[in-house]
Amino acid sequence: MNLLRQIVESDEFMAALKDDLQPQEPPIGIICMYSKQRQIIDQMKAEATWLGDARRLVKVDTVDSYQGKENRIIILTTVRNNLKQSPGFLDSPNRVNVAMSRAMERLFIVGSTKMWSGKNSQLPLGRALTKIRSLADDGRAYVLSGKQFQGN
């Protein structure tokens, strides 16, 4: 929700989004890997008074229902993080491909870098993290810790 708030409160960014607003799809999508997470984020979205009229600009759904859809901005939340580093169904290249290919302009991935490093580095999200770190080295992407993000 903090990331969504930063996007919505960016006047220049939101003005550009509203200029191209298409009635059939909101410009911002939040893709969740689990339906329970979608329910929680939908509830948080409904309760976020700061969203105001921008609420209609945001769609929240699961990866399985996102196939064939796209938004200008996607926030992908992987939410997977456990001590055993078990990836669950996030080892599926198809699901990860759908999730990561829905953004037309900007893709924000929220997740645990620890989860997708080490033993999971060759899984789809691990390979994506490796690529993002490479892009970050070239100044073309950013990898922020939760503490760094909260400070920005």
C-alpha positions in Angstrom: 0.0 0.0 0.0 2.9 2.3 0.6 4.2 1.8 -2.9 0.7 2.4 -4.3 0.4 5.6 -2.2 3.7 6.9 -3.6 2.5 6.3 -7.2 -0.9 7.9 -6.6 0.6 10.9 -4.8 3.1 11.6 -7.6 1.2 14.5 -9.3 3.2 14.4 -12.5 3.0 10.6 -12.8 -0.8 10.5 -12.1 -1.5 13.4 -14.6 0.3 11.3 -17.3 -1.8 8.3 -16.4 -5.1 10.1 -16.5 -4.4 11.6 -19.9 -4.4 8.1 -21.4 -7.0 6.6 -19.2 -8.9 3.8 -21.0 -12.4 3.0 -19.7 -12.0 -0.8 -19.9 -8.8 -1.2 -17.8 -7.5 0.9 -14.9 -3.9 2.1 -15.4 -2.6 0.5 -12.2 -2.8 -3.2 -11.5 -1.8 -5.1 -8.4 -1.1 -8.8 -9.1 -1.2 -11.1 -6.1 -0.1 -14.7 -6.1 -2.8 -15.9 -3.7 -6.5 -15.1 -3.4 -6.3 -14.5 0.3 -3.7 -11.8 -0.3 -5.9 -10.3 -3.0 -8.8 -10.1 -0.4 -6.5 -8.4 2.1 -5.2 -5.9 -0.4 -8.7 -5.2 -1.7 -9.9 -4.5 1.9 -6.9 -2.2 2.5 -7.6 -0.4 -0.8 -11.3 0.1 0.3 -10.2 1.5 3.6 -7.5 3.8 2.3 -9.0 7.2 2.5 -6.0 8.7 0.9 -6.9 7.0 -2.4 -10.0 9.1 -2.9 -11.0 9.2 -6.6 -7.8 7.3 -7.5 -9.4 4.1 -6.2 -11.0 3.6 -9.6 -7.6 3.7 -11.2 -6.4 0.5 -9.4 -7.3 -3.1 -10.0 -6.3 -5.9 -7.7 -6.4 -9.5 -8.8 -4.6 -12.8 -8.7 -2.0 -13.9 -11.3 -4.3 -16.7 -12.4 -7.1 -14.3 -13.4 -4.7 -11.8 -15.1 -3.9 -13.8 -18.2 -4.7 -11.7 -21.3 -4.9 -8.4 -19.3 -2.4 -5.6 -18.9 -2.0 -2.3 -17.2 0.3 0.6 -17.6 1.7 0.0 -14.2 1.9 -3.3 -12.4 2.8 -3.9 -8.8 3.6 -7.6 -8.5 3.6 -8.9 -4.9 5.2 -12.3 -4.6 4.6 -12.5 -0.8 6.4 -15.8 -0.7 9.0 -15.9 2.1 9.6 -18.8 4.5 12.5 -20.3 6.4 12.7 -23.4 4.2 12.7 -21.2 1.1 10.0 -23.3 -0.4 8.7 -21.6 -3.6 5.4 -23.3 -3.7 3.7 -22.8 -7.1 6.0 -19.8 -7.7 8.4 -22.3 -9.4 6.0 -22.2 -12.3 7.5 -20.4 -15.3 4.0 -19.8 -16.8 2.7 -18.1 -13.7 5.8 -15.9 -13.3 5.7 -15.0 -17.1 2.0 -14.0 -16.8 2.7 -11.9 -13.7 5.8 -10.1 -15.1 4.5 -9.5 -18.6 1.3 -7.6 -17.7 3.1 -4.2 -17.3 3.0 -1.9 -20.3 5.3 0.8 -18.8 6.5 0.0 -15.3 6.8 -3.1 -13.2 7.3 -2.9 -9.5 8.1 -6.3 -7.8 7.6 -6.5 -4.1 9.2 -9.6 -2.5 12.0 -11.1 -0.5 15.4 -11.0 -2.2 16.6 -13.7 0.3 13.8 -16.0 -0.9 14.9 -15.8 -4.6 18.7 -16.0 -4.0 20.7 -19.0 -3.1 18.9 -22.3 -3.6 16.0 -20.6 -5.6 18.2 -18.5 -7.8 17.6 -20.7 -10.9 13.8 -20.6 -10.5 11.9 -18.0 -12.6 11.8 -15.3 -9.9 15.4 -16.0 -8.9 16.5 -15.5 -12.6 14.4 -12.3 -12.7 16.1 -11.1 -9.5 19.5 -11.8 -11.1 18.5 -9.8 -14.2 17.1 -6.9 -12.1 20.3 -6.7 -10.1 22.2 -6.6 -13.4 20.0 -3.8 -14.7 20.5 -2.0 -11.4 24.2 -2.2 -11.8 23.7 -0.3 -15.2 21.4 2.2 -13.5 18.3 0.9 -15.4 16.5 -0.6 -12.3 16.4 -0.4 -8.6 16.6 -2.9 -5.8 15.5 -1.5 -2.5 15.3 -3.1 0.9 12.2 -2.5 2.9 14.1 0.0 5.1 15.4 1.9 2.1 12.0 2.1 0.6 10.4 3.3 3.8 13.0 6.1 3.9 12.2 7.3 0.4 
